Amino acid sequence: MGGIAVSLWAHVESLFRISPSSLFRHVWIFQLILFIILVPIVIELFRSKNSGNILRSPQWMQIVLYALLVYYGAHFYFFLYWSASHLSSAATWRMFSSGWLLLFSLSAVYYTVRLEESKRGT
């Protein structure tokens, strides 16, 4: 949840045209943490015969993830359009932090579902 909070903070800062790196110089550490968190998901994805089973979660969680995917896609294409003539640090952080929101949320859903399954013993 900390990763989601930091990515949301970075995204809101960049929406106000403020570069998060100017306020917190070590924000890159969260990219390293994200990589470490995503490694087990990627390993399970490649080891699993049924990749659709990776995100077995309640429907509301899936809807949130799909909404964040659409949000990231929109930011990505807007970034490509906008950065052709207006590239700035804040625009780059806006696109980057929307990806963080998606990936930290994906990992939160993954680990929450796995935790619930381990409690039930399935």
Backbone bond lengths (Angstrom), bond angles and torsions (degrees), N, CA, C in turn:
res aa  C-N    CA-C-N  psi(-1)  N-CA   C-N-CA  omega(-1)  CA-C   N-CA-C  phi
1 M - - - 1.447 - - 1.523 111.96 -
2 G 1.319 116.51 -27.89 1.453 119.94 177.58 1.518 111.65 -62.92
3 G 1.334 116.09 -38.10 1.457 120.64 178.75 1.515 111.92 -64.21
4 I 1.324 116.30 -40.23 1.468 120.12 177.48 1.526 110.10 -64.53
5 A 1.338 116.48 -41.19 1.462 120.41 179.80 1.529 111.25 -63.63
6 V 1.331 116.78 -44.81 1.469 119.70 -179.69 1.524 110.93 -67.03
7 S 1.335 117.34 -40.65 1.459 118.93 179.20 1.521 111.04 -67.60
8 L 1.321 118.06 -36.38 1.464 120.98 176.13 1.528 110.34 -65.52
9 W 1.333 116.74 -42.38 1.458 120.84 176.59 1.531 110.65 -59.80
10 A 1.336 116.74 -47.77 1.469 120.53 -179.42 1.528 110.64 -62.54
11 H 1.320 116.14 -37.50 1.463 119.63 -179.37 1.527 111.22 -68.78
12 V 1.316 116.86 -44.41 1.469 120.39 179.17 1.533 110.18 -64.06
13 E 1.330 116.84 -42.13 1.467 119.84 177.20 1.526 111.13 -58.63
14 S 1.327 115.83 -43.77 1.459 118.88 -178.08 1.524 112.07 -70.91
15 L 1.334 117.96 -27.65 1.460 120.26 174.96 1.528 111.51 -64.93
16 F 1.334 115.77 -28.50 1.468 121.12 176.47 1.533 111.56 -90.45
17 R 1.343 115.93 16.16 1.465 123.68 177.70 1.518 113.05 62.16
18 I 1.333 116.36 31.57 1.454 122.34 175.72 1.517 107.18 -111.06
19 S 1.303 117.18 131.03 1.455 121.11 178.78 1.536 109.06 -79.38
20 P 1.341 118.29 119.38 1.464 119.90 179.91 1.526 113.24 -58.49
21 S 1.319 117.34 -28.36 1.464 118.94 -179.41 1.525 111.77 -68.21
22 S 1.326 117.64 -20.90 1.464 119.40 177.34 1.527 111.30 -75.52
23 L 1.321 116.96 -23.18 1.459 120.64 179.92 1.532 112.97 -98.05
24 F 1.317 116.53 -27.39 1.461 121.30 -177.91 1.522 107.33 -142.26
25 R 1.307 116.31 99.65 1.461 121.56 -172.59 1.528 113.75 -66.34
26 H 1.313 119.08 -25.18 1.462 121.88 -174.76 1.523 112.76 -100.77
27 V 1.324 116.95 28.44 1.459 120.61 -179.98 1.532 111.36 -67.06
28 W 1.322 117.99 -19.36 1.470 122.24 177.52 1.519 111.70 -63.16
29 I 1.322 117.97 -22.80 1.463 121.51 179.79 1.532 110.19 -60.18
30 F 1.330 117.34 -32.26 1.456 120.28 -179.34 1.528 111.86 -67.90
31 Q 1.326 117.37 -26.70 1.461 119.92 174.23 1.527 109.87 -67.58
32 L 1.311 117.06 -38.63 1.463 121.22 176.81 1.527 110.72 -66.09
33 I 1.323 117.02 -42.70 1.465 121.25 177.32 1.522 110.01 -62.30
34 L 1.321 117.07 -42.29 1.460 121.25 178.69 1.526 110.87 -60.04
35 F 1.312 116.65 -42.20 1.467 120.73 178.29 1.526 110.44 -59.84
36 I 1.318 117.08 -46.12 1.469 121.32 -179.31 1.522 110.90 -63.69
37 I 1.319 117.09 -39.09 1.467 121.39 -179.94 1.529 111.09 -68.98
38 L 1.330 117.79 -34.61 1.463 121.00 -175.87 1.531 113.78 -81.57
39 V 1.324 118.80 -17.73 1.466 121.20 -177.63 1.534 112.31 -57.18
40 P 1.350 120.81 -48.87 1.476 118.97 178.62 1.532 113.29 -62.04
41 I 1.321 117.54 -33.32 1.462 120.11 178.59 1.521 110.18 -66.19
42 V 1.307 116.81 -44.19 1.464 121.12 179.52 1.522 110.53 -65.25
43 I 1.319 117.13 -41.60 1.472 120.74 178.29 1.518 110.11 -61.27
44 E 1.334 117.66 -46.43 1.464 120.04 178.51 1.522 111.17 -63.98
45 L 1.304 117.45 -36.10 1.460 121.21 178.99 1.529 110.81 -61.92
46 F 1.319 117.23 -42.50 1.463 120.09 -179.46 1.523 113.04 -77.76
47 R 1.325 117.87 -27.37 1.464 121.14 -179.29 1.520 112.68 -84.89
48 S 1.317 116.39 -23.18 1.456 120.81 -176.22 1.526 111.01 -79.95
49 K 1.302 115.86 140.18 1.463 120.58 176.44 1.528 110.88 -79.78
50 N 1.333 117.02 -26.71 1.457 122.46 -179.14 1.529 108.27 -114.67
51 S 1.313 117.48 94.99 1.463 120.56 -176.52 1.524 112.55 -68.37
52 G 1.318 118.29 -21.71 1.456 121.10 177.22 1.516 112.47 -69.12
53 N 1.311 116.07 -18.02 1.463 121.55 -179.12 1.529 112.07 -81.59
54 I 1.309 117.71 -10.42 1.464 121.30 -178.22 1.527 110.39 -63.84
55 L 1.320 116.89 -42.78 1.463 120.31 -178.40 1.520 112.26 -101.13
56 R 1.296 116.04 49.73 1.466 119.01 175.65 1.540 106.88 -76.33
57 S 1.292 114.81 103.09 1.458 120.92 -176.74 1.517 108.90 -147.85
58 P 1.332 116.54 166.12 1.463 119.06 176.47 1.531 111.29 -58.60
59 Q 1.302 115.09 155.02 1.461 120.46 -174.71 1.527 112.54 -60.91
60 W 1.316 117.74 -37.18 1.463 119.24 -178.46 1.536 110.75 -64.80
61 M 1.333 117.40 -34.32 1.464 120.19 177.13 1.524 110.50 -67.66
62 Q 1.307 116.58 -40.25 1.460 120.19 178.72 1.524 110.90 -65.09
63 I 1.328 117.05 -39.57 1.465 120.86 178.82 1.530 110.36 -63.67
64 V 1.333 117.11 -41.73 1.461 120.72 177.88 1.533 110.15 -62.46
65 L 1.335 116.73 -43.15 1.465 119.84 179.04 1.524 111.70 -64.44
66 Y 1.327 117.12 -41.04 1.472 119.63 177.45 1.525 111.05 -65.09
67 A 1.331 116.88 -38.98 1.469 120.04 177.87 1.525 110.49 -64.12
68 L 1.328 117.28 -41.47 1.461 120.27 177.60 1.526 111.54 -67.41
69 L 1.324 117.19 -32.79 1.459 120.73 176.43 1.530 110.69 -65.16
70 V 1.329 116.59 -43.95 1.464 121.14 177.30 1.537 109.84 -64.30
71 Y 1.328 116.01 -41.91 1.465 120.91 178.85 1.529 110.68 -61.52
72 Y 1.325 116.69 -44.41 1.462 120.12 177.92 1.527 110.74 -64.10
73 G 1.324 116.99 -44.22 1.464 120.28 178.99 1.515 111.84 -59.44
74 A 1.327 116.31 -42.76 1.468 119.89 178.41 1.523 110.70 -63.56
75 H 1.339 116.50 -43.48 1.464 119.46 177.96 1.521 111.61 -64.09
76 F 1.307 117.56 -37.96 1.458 121.00 -179.64 1.524 110.73 -62.32
77 Y 1.318 116.54 -49.59 1.461 118.90 -178.86 1.520 112.22 -70.92
78 F 1.320 117.19 -34.18 1.458 119.78 174.25 1.528 109.93 -64.12
79 F 1.330 116.62 -40.37 1.459 121.09 178.26 1.525 110.92 -61.71
80 L 1.334 117.20 -42.93 1.459 120.03 178.46 1.525 111.20 -61.10
81 Y 1.322 116.38 -42.33 1.459 121.27 179.46 1.533 110.90 -67.46
82 W 1.323 116.02 -49.01 1.453 122.18 -173.53 1.526 112.18 -70.41
83 S 1.325 116.96 -39.41 1.465 119.80 -172.74 1.526 112.77 -73.33
84 A 1.319 117.93 -11.87 1.457 119.70 177.82 1.526 111.44 -60.67
85 S 1.326 117.14 -32.56 1.465 118.98 -178.68 1.527 113.93 -131.12
86 H 1.344 118.21 -7.12 1.472 120.84 -175.68 1.522 112.79 -133.06
87 L 1.296 118.72 35.39 1.465 120.35 -175.65 1.520 110.56 -62.17
88 S 1.320 114.19 128.11 1.459 120.13 177.28 1.523 108.53 -142.84
89 S 1.293 115.09 165.22 1.461 120.40 179.16 1.525 110.75 -63.41
90 A 1.326 116.68 -40.17 1.466 120.26 -179.22 1.524 111.12 -65.10
91 A 1.330 118.08 -39.46 1.471 120.89 178.61 1.521 110.76 -65.33
92 T 1.319 116.03 -40.21 1.458 119.93 177.86 1.518 110.56 -64.49
93 W 1.321 117.23 -44.01 1.462 120.58 178.78 1.527 111.62 -65.12
94 R 1.333 117.51 -34.61 1.466 120.36 178.66 1.518 110.60 -62.03
95 M 1.325 116.50 -45.37 1.462 120.51 179.12 1.526 110.22 -67.77
96 F 1.311 116.37 -43.99 1.455 121.95 -178.14 1.527 111.08 -63.64
97 S 1.333 117.03 -44.58 1.462 120.59 -177.18 1.526 111.99 -71.78
98 S 1.319 118.70 -27.04 1.472 119.15 175.08 1.529 109.60 -68.36
99 G 1.322 117.74 -33.06 1.469 120.81 172.85 1.510 111.49 -67.43
100 W 1.330 116.53 -38.83 1.464 119.79 175.51 1.521 110.88 -60.73
101 L 1.326 116.59 -44.02 1.468 119.69 178.94 1.521 110.75 -56.20
102 L 1.316 116.45 -46.34 1.462 120.89 -179.76 1.521 111.39 -63.44
103 L 1.314 118.06 -49.49 1.460 120.71 -174.06 1.528 113.20 -72.87
104 F 1.326 117.86 -37.73 1.467 119.08 175.55 1.531 110.50 -67.65
105 S 1.318 117.96 -36.15 1.467 120.71 176.99 1.522 110.81 -67.65
106 L 1.322 116.69 -40.97 1.462 121.30 176.86 1.523 110.58 -59.22
107 S 1.315 116.83 -46.35 1.458 119.03 179.92 1.529 111.60 -69.39
108 A 1.328 118.52 -33.32 1.465 120.51 176.59 1.527 110.65 -64.40
109 V 1.327 116.97 -42.31 1.467 120.72 177.49 1.525 109.77 -63.95
110 Y 1.306 116.86 -45.96 1.469 121.30 -179.02 1.519 111.30 -57.53
111 Y 1.339 116.84 -52.03 1.462 119.95 -176.82 1.531 112.68 -72.12
112 T 1.322 118.04 -30.44 1.463 120.29 176.37 1.520 110.78 -65.95
113 V 1.323 116.55 -44.69 1.467 120.43 178.98 1.519 110.39 -64.61
114 R 1.329 117.58 -42.69 1.468 120.35 179.62 1.521 111.39 -64.47
115 L 1.326 117.23 -37.49 1.464 120.85 177.88 1.524 110.74 -64.86
116 E 1.324 117.06 -44.70 1.466 120.62 178.25 1.530 111.13 -62.81
117 E 1.318 116.76 -39.87 1.468 120.34 178.57 1.521 111.48 -65.38
118 S 1.313 117.27 -38.74 1.468 119.95 179.23 1.519 111.45 -69.43
119 K 1.324 118.00 -31.84 1.474 121.00 176.46 1.517 111.31 -67.81
120 R 1.356 115.63 -36.88 1.463 120.00 -179.82 1.526 111.81 -80.47
121 G 1.334 116.02 -17.95 1.455 119.70 -179.87 1.505 113.82 84.34
122 T 1.337 118.15 22.91 1.470 120.50 179.10 1.495 110.88 -97.71
